[in-house]
């Protein structure tokens, strides 16, 4: 390497991960102050695996997904850290390069397809445009691809519905059309941001089955963003729990569901309806409100709502907890001693779930 030439970035060694996020920070300058929407997030995702990112509204889930897609490059946004996609770093890449990857190598299913799709263009025309941006094909070939994808996601009479506008589709059908658009270029990374919000339970089940089947077909890596633990229980191989812009717990879905290590995760599980067992008590809500991302509480951001903060000898309110391995790749950011966590989970939390 010549003198003065910048060193090339080296992708992290993440055991063959297709997507590696390292210390991602996304802050926004506003009139009210600096909003730390994502503040030091790291995780890895391999091909064929599904990562569920869960947390309350305002925890930073959707901001994370838009950051990975390169959709935060605005004047008031400050982004740092690293996002590696198949060995290519995206945060420092040219906007045009990220735009070429977006839609082809990575794609996103947005939370509200009615606002994400253009109301003045037919559903078919929008899928055609998304396909032709990345493929030098004729309109006829692109139309055939669009009809094929509409059929694949279960829309009846796809050749006819090709010419319909978004408002002529039901909520479930619009979501299917959005999935068809996202998958039209066979992306290797699919991000689904609250894909079942505002849909009835039968349509939710159909959408989740569709994403699962298409993932098997394409071998994609999938990020499922939701506040609904029931949704990630259906699909996710691994879970990442976010609170106040940070990861508070991460591990396999089995570990996080059956051996959770963070009081916030306990609260989420306690507030989730269950149909697999008889329940005599009311659901247990997480008391209090999510923190302001402008004035995040000192120490552990969850400590003002944590019923066990007094067991940490003041560390919860003064020291930011680090993610630590609590066994078998299961990570948690909590000041509670291991013995206290095990006792609280075994004696107080688990019997009520």
N, C-alpha and C positions, 0 to 999 in steps of 0.2 A: 504494500500500500504506500502510495506516495506521501511525502511529508505534507502535512496540512490537509490531507484528504480526510473527510469525516469517516469515522468507523461505521461499518454496516451493522444494523441492528441484528441481534441473534435471537431467534425464537426460543422460548423457554422449553426446557426438557420436561414435558408434561405427559409422559407415557403414551405418546401417540395421539394426543388430543387434537381434534380438528379445530376447535375454538379454545383459545386461552385468553382469559382476561386477567390483567395484572394491575393492581392498585389503581383501578379506574376511579377518577374523580370528575364529576360534572357539576360545576357551580354556575349560578346565574346572578349577574349584577342587576338588582332591581332598585326602585326608588326607596323601598323599605329596608334594604340591606342585602347582604350576600346570602343567597339561598344555596345551601349545600345539599343538593338533591341526591347525589351519590358521592360518598366520601370514603374511598379506599376499598373498592370491591374487587375480589379475585375469585376466579373459579375456572375449571376446565370442563370441556364437553367433547366426548368422542363420537364418531360416526355411529349411527344406529341407536344412540342413547337419547333419552328424554330427561331434561332437567326441569324441574318445577321450581319456579320462583314465587314465593308466597309472602303475604304481608298485608297490612291494612292499607287503605287509600292514603297516599302521601308518603309511603315508605321508600319510594324510589324505583319501583319495579319497572314501570313503563319508561321512565327516563333512561334506565339502563338499556332497555331494548332499543330505543331510538338512538342512543349513543353508539351501540354496536353497529347499527345500520348507517351511521354517519349522517343523521338527520338533525343534529344540534349545532351545525356550523353557522351560528348567528353572532351578531356583534356583542350581545350581552352574555354569551356562553363561554366559559373557560373549561377546556377539557384536557386532562392529563392522564398519564398511565399508558398502558399498552393493551391493544386488542389484536391478537394474532388469529388470522383465519387461514387455515391450511398453510401455515408457515409464512404468511404475508402480513406485515404490520399495517393496521388501518388508521390509527390515530394520526400518524405523521404522513400518511399517503396523500397524494394529490386528490382533489375533489373529483376530478374526472375519472380517476381510477376507481375510487369508491363507488361512483355512480355506475360504472360498468359492472362492478361486482354485484351491486344491489339489483335484485330482480333476476340475476342469472345464477350466481353462486350462493347468494343469501336472499331470502324473501321474508315478508312479514304479513301476517293476517291481523288486520287492525281491529280494535275493539268495536267500533261502530261502522259497519260496511256502508250504511246509507250516507254517512258524511265522508267516508274514505273514497267512495266511488263518485264519479262526476255525474250530476243529475241530467246534463244536457246530451250525453252520449249513451248509446245503447250498451248493454252489458257486453255483448259480443264484440263491439268495436273497441272497447277498453281492453279486453283480453287480447285482441288482435294487435293493438298498439304495444302492449307489454311484451308480446312475443317477438314482434318485428324489430323492436329496439335492439334485441340481442341476436337476431337471426336474419340474414339476408335472404328472405324468401318472398314469394309473391303474396298478394292479398288473398288469393284463392287458397294457397297452402296454409296461410295463417288462419284463415277462416275455418278450414278443416281441423286445424289443431285446436281452435277455440271450441268448436262443437264437440270434438273428442273429449276435451277436458270437462266441459259442462256435463257430458254424459257420464264421465268417470266419477264425478262427485255426486251423481244421483239426481240430477235435474231432469224431470220428464220432458219429452219432446225437445231435446236440446237444439235442434235445427230451427225450431219455431221460436223458442225462448231466446235465441241468439239476438233477435231483433227487438227484444223488450228493453225498457228502461229500468233502472234500479227501483223506482217507486212501484213498478208493476210486480216486483217480487215480494214474497213474504219475508219476514225477518230471517227465518231459517234458510230460505232459498238464497237470500242475499249473502248470507254467510258462506254458503256453499259456493256461490259465484266468486266470492273473494278468495276462497281456498283454490278454486280453479285457476284464477289469475295468478296467485302466488306460486302455484306449482307448474305453471305452463312452461317454465324454462328448466324444470327438473333441478331446483336448488338443492345444494348439499346442506344448507342450514336453513331451517324454518323456525321463525319466531311467531308464536301465537299469543297475542295480547288480549286476555279476557275473551276468548273466542266464543264462549257460551253465555255471556252476559245478556240479560233481557230475553232469553229464549226459554220456552217451556221445557219441562224436564225430559219429555220424550224426544224433542228436537236436540236438546243438549246431548243426550245419549247417542243420537245418530251422528252428530258432529264429532264427538270424541271417537266413536268407532271409525269414522271416516279418516280422521287424522292418524289413528293407529294403523289402519290398513294401508294408507298411502305411505306412511313412514316405512313399513315393511317392504313395500314395493320399490321405493326409491332409495332406501337405506340412508335417509337424511338424519342429521342431528337436529333435535327439536328442543326449543325452549318454550315451556308453557308458563305463561305469566297469569296469575290469578289470585284472588283473595279467598277462593273456595277450595278448602282442603279436600272436599269430596271429588273435585275434578282431578287434582293431581294424584289422588289415591288410585284413580283409574289408569293413569297414563305414565306417571313419572317413575324413572329408575332411581333418580337422585333428587334431593330437595335442598333448596337454599332459602332460608328464612331471613327476610329483610326487616329492619326496624330503624327508623331515623336515618335512612341513607346508607346503612351499614349491614353487613351480614352478621347475624347473631348466632346462627346455627347452620351447619351444612353437613350432609352425609347421605347415605343411601336412604331411599324412601322407607325401607323396613326399619332402619335404626331410628330415624327421626319420628316415625309414627309410634313405634313400640318402646323405644328407649330415649325419649326426648330429654335434652340436657339443659334447656334454657327456660326460665319462667315464662317468657313471652310465648314460646312454643306450647307450653302447658296451657296457657290461656287460650290460644287459638284452638287447640284440641278440645278444650272444655266447652267452647262455644259452638262446636260443630255438631249438628244433629246426627244421630246414629239410628240405623234401622236394623242393625245386625244383633241388637241385644235389647232387652227390656230396660226402660229407663223410668225411674220413679221420681227423680229430682228434675228441677228446671235446669235449662242450660246455664252455664256459668260465664257471664260476660267478662271481658277484660276491662276492669274499672279504669276510669279516666279517659283522656283523649290523646291521640297521637301527638308527638311534639312538633313545634314549629321548626321548620328546617332553616329558619333564619336565626332563631335562638335555641339551638339544640342544648338540652340540659348537659351540665358538666358531668364528667365521669361516664358511667353507663347511661345512655340516653333513656333506658327503660326504668331507671331507678325511681322516678316519681310515682310510677304505677306499680312497682314491684312489691308484693307483700312480704318479701324476704330480704329486702335491702338492709334491714337492721342486723342481719346475721353476718355482714361482711366487714364489720369494724370500721365503717366509714368509707371503705374503698369504692363502693358503688357510686358515691356522689363526687368523688375526687379523681379517680383514676379510670381512664378508658380501658376496658378489658380487651385483651388480645384474643384472637381465635386460637384455641389450643386443642390439640388432638386428645380426645377423651377415650380413644380406643377404636381400632379398626378403621382409621380414616374418618371417623366421626368427629367434627369440630364444633366447639361451642365457645362463645365469648361471654363468660360469666364469672363473677368474683366468688360465688358460693363454693365452699369447700366440697370436694367429691363426696365425703361422707354425708354432708348436709343435703346435697342434691339427691343422693340415693335414698335417704330417709324420707325427704319430702315427697319424692315421686312414689315410693312404695307405700307410704302410710297415708298420705293426704290426697295426692292427685289421681293416681291410677285407679283406686277403688271407686272414684266418682265418674270415671269415663265409661 
